[in-house]
């Protein structure tokens, strides 16, 4: 999903070097929609009107007050909206379907007679798959900050440091079905944004860095999050390193993501690369499975099977090239999630995305992405504004094609 990282960094970090009004509130937004077709889905090819092909549609409010002496107060409130329906949330193309490795007793290492219990758990977990299903109005960002001569302090719901590195060095800048995150979205390989966080950001010349900490609501240990990132932007070359780690609801170390990105000017365009390590030995949100299926030895057996299935140990990588000439921008990329576990749920994608600027605010976009699943891999292409979900069965490939219009205001 697309985030305006460079404008955000400029607003937060430039301090007294940026001339702006004494006090200001800006209303901004993106409306992005079009048509999409995805093959390989259960029931056949799906054709539909969608919101968020290149960017998730949104409306935001950004405030800034110059306090003098290099100090500024600021805030950002940003909601998500679905252009096709007007609601605040969405579900994947495949609905509540989970990958086979999370819904079939045999693939979970359980006896066939436990399939009814597995199906019940899978149905419950499938009901939680989607974006902003709780309907929070300012689901994207909501934070308040103070910029000082020695950096900025921000508190609220924010993008995580590791995700900022991915979004900066992803060839697609998280746009379209060809973005890196599409091959590792269920379960997610990187926390995108988190609530209840506080961050410190600094910038000096071409160097930008941040550190972030957060916790679960009303707790300092369960759900605790720590992250940091550093990015250097030089002439014709940029590099960045980001790290996220958080605990689950039982205060055990859970999803941890380490990502490295690089960008180099090559010929008329820009060559990008991203490499990430993803590890999760204690996945969150699974502690009540045993009770839900009746407890006892059977409950413990089923819960342990799901915990093992949702563990992550993988390598996330991308190489891509971006070429911009006049109103035309072409992106090509190859992405891969290499699963190191026994399940070997590998997914690769490749394709091309094209954007034609009708003006500074409006463009026409087209994307074609081929997803190749091997082992128990089962990812389907989504887009910047929504999850793709899963294909009809493990190892089934999928092709996504989309054509749409984006307007910024």
N, C-alpha and C positions, 0 to 999 in steps of 0.2 A: 504494500500500500504506500502511496506516495506521500512524502512529507517535504515541506519546503525548508530543507536544512540550511542552505546558504543564507536565505533571507533571515531565518531565525538567528543564526549565528551573528549576522551583521547587527541585528536589533539588540541582541543581548550583550554583545561583547565590544562593540566599537566605542562605547562611552562617549566622551566629549568630542571625539574626532568626527562625529556625524552631526551635521546641522539638521535640526528638525524643530518643529513647533514646540513652544513652551509646554503645552498640554495638547494631547490629541487622542482621539478614538477612531480607529479605522474599522470599517465593515468590509470584509472580503469574502471571497468564496470561489468555488469551482463547480461547474455543472458539466458532467461527463456522462454521456449515454450513447447507446447504439444497439446493433444487433450482433448476436453471437451464435455460433454453432459448434457443438462439441460432440465428437464421436467417442465410441468406446464405453458409453454410459449404459447402465442397466436399463433395458427397454429400448435401446437404440440411440441414434443421434438426436441430440436435444437442440432445438432452435428456439431462441427467445430474445426478447428485449431486455437489456441489462443496464445497470447503472455502475459506472466506475471502470471503464475499459483501461484508460491510461492513468487516471487519478480517481480516488474515491470522492464522490460528490460531497460538498460541505458548505457550511456557512460559518464564519468566524468573526470574532470581535477582538481587536488588539488595541490596548491602551498604553500610553506612555506619558510620563510627567517628568520634566526636567526639574530636579531639586537643587541644582547648582553645585559647584565644586566638583564636578565629575560624577555626581550621583543622579540616578534616575530610578523611578518606580515604574513598573510595567505589569501588564497582565495579558493573558491570552485565554479566550474561551472559544472552543471550536467543536461544533457538532458534526455528526455524520448524518446524511440523508440519502434516501434511495430515490433517484430521479424517476424511476419507472413506477413507483408506488407511493412515494411521499412518506413512507415510514422511516424508522430510525435503525432498523436491523435487517439482516438478510441471512438466508440459509444457503448452503452449497447447492450446486446443480443436482448433486446426488441425494439431497435431502438429509435424512438422519442415518443413512447407511454408513456403517463403519467398514474399514478394510477387513478382509477375510481373517487376517491374523488376530483380530480383536473380536471376532463374532463366531468362529467355528471351533467347537470343542477340540477337534483333532489337532488343529494348528496351535491351540493353546496348551497342548500336551495333556488334555483331560479325556477321560473315557466318554464314549458316545452317550451313555445314559445321563450325562450332565449337560447335554446340549440344551434342554429347556431352560436350565438355570443360566447358562451362558447367553442364550438368546434374550432372556429378560434383562440381564445386566447390559448387554450390548444395546438394547432398545433404550434403556435409561441413559446410557452414556451418549448415544446418538442424538438424543434430544437436546444435548448441550452443545452440539457442533454448529457453529455459525458465528456471526459477527454481531456483537452488542445485542444479544438476545434479551438482556434485561431492559433494554430500551432507554438507557441513560441518554439524556439530551446532549450533554457535552462529553460524549464518549471519546472523542479523539484527543483533545487536550484541554486541560483546565489548570492553569497555574498562575501564581503571583510571584513577582521577583523584584529584587533590588540590585541595580547595577552600581558598582563602586569603582574607584580608580584601580583597585586590585582584583577585579573580577566580579562575577554575578552570582547571586544566590537565588535559587528558584525552588518553589515548593508547590506540590500538587500532583496532577496526573500528567506524565511526561514520557517522551520517547527515551528508551534505554540507551546507554553508551554503545554497547555492541551493535545494536540495530542502527545507530547513527553511522557507524563505520560501514556497515553493509549498504545502507542507503546512499552513502557518499560514493562508494566505489563500484557498486553494481552498475554495469553498463547501461541498464535500463533505468537507473535511479528509482527502482521499485515499480516502474510503469509496466503495464500490460501482462499478459500471460507468460511472457518470456523472462520475467524478473527471476532472480535467483531464488527467492523465498518460495516460489511456486512448487519446487521439487521437494520441499520439506515443511509442509504446513499442517500435517495431521499425523502425529502430534507436531506442534511447532518446534523447530530447532532453535529458535531465538525469541525471547520475549520482546515484543515490539514496543509496547508502552505499558506503564504500570502506574497505579494510583498510590497515594500515601508516600510519595518520594520527596526527597530534598536533594538538590544538586548544586555543585559549585563549578563554575565555568571560567576559564581564563583564555585570553588570546594575546599573543605577542608576535607581531610580524606575521609570518606564514604558519606559526605554530598555534594550534588550538587544543585544549585539553579540558576534560571534565571528570568529576567523580560524583557518584550518586549512591544514596542509601535509602532504603525503604523498609517497611514492615507491614504485616497483615493488620487489618483494622483492629485497634485495641490491643496489639501485641508487639513486643520488641524482639521476639524470637521466631514464632511461627510465621511463615511467609516472609521472613527477612530477606532483603535483597541488597546486594552490593554490586557496583559496576564502575568501570572507569574506561576512558578512551583517550587517545592522543592522535592528532592528525597534523601532518606537515604538508604544506602546499608550497612548492617551489616553482621555478620557471620550467614549464614543460614536464614536470614530474611531481607526483603527490603520493604519499603513503600514510597508512593509518593502522592502528592496532586498538581493538576493543575487547572488553571482558565483562561478562555478566555472570553472576551466580546467585541463586536464591534457595531458601529452604522450603520444604513442603509444610503442610498444616501440622505435621508431627515434629517440626523443628529439625528434620533430617535434611542434609544437603541434597538438593534436587537439581533442576536444570542448570547446567553450566555451559556457557558458550564463549569460545575464544576465536576472534576473527581478525584476519590481516587482509588489508586491501592495498592495491597499488594502481596508479594511473600514469601512463606515459604518452606524450604526444608522439605519434608515429605517422609519418606522411601527412596527408591532409586531415586526419582524424585523430581519435584518441583510443588507445588500447588499454583495457581495464582487466584486472584480475582480482579475485577474492578467494581466500582459502580459510576455512573454519573448522574447528574441532567442537563437537557437540557430545555432551555426556550428561546422563540423568540416571542415577542408580536408585532414586527414591521418588518416582513420579507422584505428583500431587493429585488430590481429589479422589483417591481410590480407597480410602480407609473405611468406608461404610459398606463395601460390597458384601462382606461376610454376613453382616446383620441382615442385609436386604434379601439374601437367599436362605435365611433360616439359621445362620450361625453354625456352631458345631464344627466337626471335622470337614464336612462338605463345604461349609461357608469359608473356612480357612483355605481349603484347597482351591476353590474358585477365585478367591481374592488374590492369593499368591500367584495364580496363573495370569491374572490380568495385570498385576504389578510387574511381573517379569516381561509381559508382552509390551507394556508401555515404556519400558526402560529404553534409553537411547545411548548409542555409542556409534558415532558416525563422522564422516568427513564431508564437508560442504564446500563446493568449489565452482568457480565460474571463470571463463575467459570470453571476452567480447570486444567488439569494436564499434565505435560511434562516429559517424561521418555527418557533418552538417555543412550544407551548401545553400546559401540563400534561404528560401522558405522550406527547403527539403532537409529532413533529418532521417537517416537510416541507421538502425541498430541491428547488429547480428550478435548472437551469443550462443554459447554452449554451457549448460549447467549440469551439475551432477551431485546427488546425495549418495554417498557410498556407505551403506550400512555395514558395520563391522560385527554385528550380532549374528547368531545362528540363523535367524529369520532371513537375513540377507535381503532386506526390502529395499533394493536399489531403484532409484529413478533418475533418468537423464532427460534433458530437454534441449532442443535446438530450434532455431527459427529466425524470423526476421520481423521487425516492427518498423513501420514507416509513418512519418508525420509530415503533413504539409500545412504550413502556417498561412492562413487566410489573412491574418492580421497579428498584432502583438498579443491579442487576447484570445483569438479563436483559431483552432486548427482542426483538420480532419486527420483521423488516425486509422491505421489498419495493422493487424497483427496476425501472424500465422505461427503456431507453435506445435511441435510434435513432441509428445511425451512418451518415453520408452521405459516400461517397467519390467524388471527382471526379479527372479526369486519371488518374494512375497510383496514386492513393490506394487502399488495400486493407485498412484496419484493421477488426478485428472486436472487439466488446466483450468484455472480461474482467471482472475484479472486483478487490477490494482485495488478494486473496491470490494472484492468478495472471494471466498475460498472456492477452489475448484471441486473439492470433495474427492471422490474415489471412482475408479472405473468399475465395470461390471464384475470383474473377478481379478484375483491376484495374477500378475503377469500380463494383463491386458493393456495394450497401448492405447493412446488417445491422441486426437488432433483437435486443436482449438483454432477457430478463425473468428475474427471480430472486426467490425467496421463501425466507427463512431465519430462523434463530434465533441470537442471539449471547449468550453468557454470559461475564462477567468474574469473575475471582476473584483 
